[in-house]
């Protein structure tokens, strides 16, 4: 459980995070979304005490991160996948493990989990982006933590890696852990996360489920098919709809609901062969949300 | 499973010895210290053979430790890199997430660094002394001569303390290039410039407290060799401990205050 309350971070004159409040609950993958520069990484860094909040509080399992006697066993973090170029993957993980008295066997286990066993003794300087990312994920899993926080973990992974990560995250959530994953790609979060926290310019835009988000941002229109398309179109336009033609006898009508269109057609005595509400895609909903955030400024 | 200071020290020990560069640096330093001490000893012996006055015991000891200034600089850089290497690679974020109270990280780094440098430097300084005296031949000093064991310990200790001083500078500045520059300025430029800048009497009063000269005073017999007064080894060690301690405290302050 992560609880963020009125969290604010100011760097000089810029407000990176602006009175952000949300909580992340166990047992599901929570996607943390926002355009580049929205304040996702800064928020994550404040959760684990790397950055000091200008105002507000954040607790993990009821306490500030630094007050946990064994923070790695409480929260595992991937902030950027960085190991010293000259050190092997195994030594990098061992050094982290030793601060908590975590044994070598656990180091071997997480290396196995992320698929780096074969290259464990190679120096990290020669690792590809994807291997570095896997090493960072291994470090996050080291303490068998109840909370896992990963910042843009998909970066640098190949398609196999992306699929592997998706299953890993779902598995961690199914074990009852709290999983917070940031991304600037809605498409990836749509298939991984159940809950979404969307921020833009440091402010909370949405804290909702995937389904609710689509419903909430109604960019939708209605597909109308009619043998009297022209007359029906004129009628709908007169009642405030915006039309865009799709083909002969078919058009999209935005601005009026399905019921209203049906009623108007009946009143006008015009037959309708199809009325299909077109829902916004998650991607569109997300674009709409973040576009508004930009316009607020 | 929880964080204890001993565990953080163990972690820092792993970090230090798992880098090939640590051993390359220490190995090179040792070879150069011993090799140069031998070469200089041989050179002095040739000068004596061609008519120069024979060195006193203090001179003979001083000859063995002439390469120490260079050694101090390299050990200082090792200290700098121990922490700036983490900032440079980004490992510092993993480190500070693992130990969010932060100050134990720097303290543990100091302990681990000392644990590596003291034995290596003690062996190295002893070897440099013995090789140099062997090269000096009949004019060489012996381990039994008064003050010699203390000078060897002092030489090793001075370089080990400069290592801690470098760690402190690295923790304060966080960037490798900047921290190494600051170290070079403090160890080499400051003593060279303070002389001309300060008026005569004050020069003597101030210069002996500069890290390089305090370090040299830790292994000099009878304050030999310098153009001016130096401290005696005990107070000199205290001064250098003060420098290292001050810079490490500065490092802790920066580590605690600034965002990781």
Interface residues (C-beta under 8 A of the other chain):
Chain A: X45 X48 X49 X50 X51 X52 X65 X66 X68 X69 X70 X71 X72 X73 X75 X77 X79 X80 X82 X83 X84 X85 X86 X87 X88 X91 X92 X94 X95 X96 X97 X98 X99 X100 X101 X102 X139 X143
Chain B: X1 X2 X3 X4 X7 X8 X10 X11 X12 X14 X15 X18 X19 X20 X21 X85 X86 X89 X90 X91 X93 X94 X95 X96 X97 X98 X99 X100 X101 X259 X260
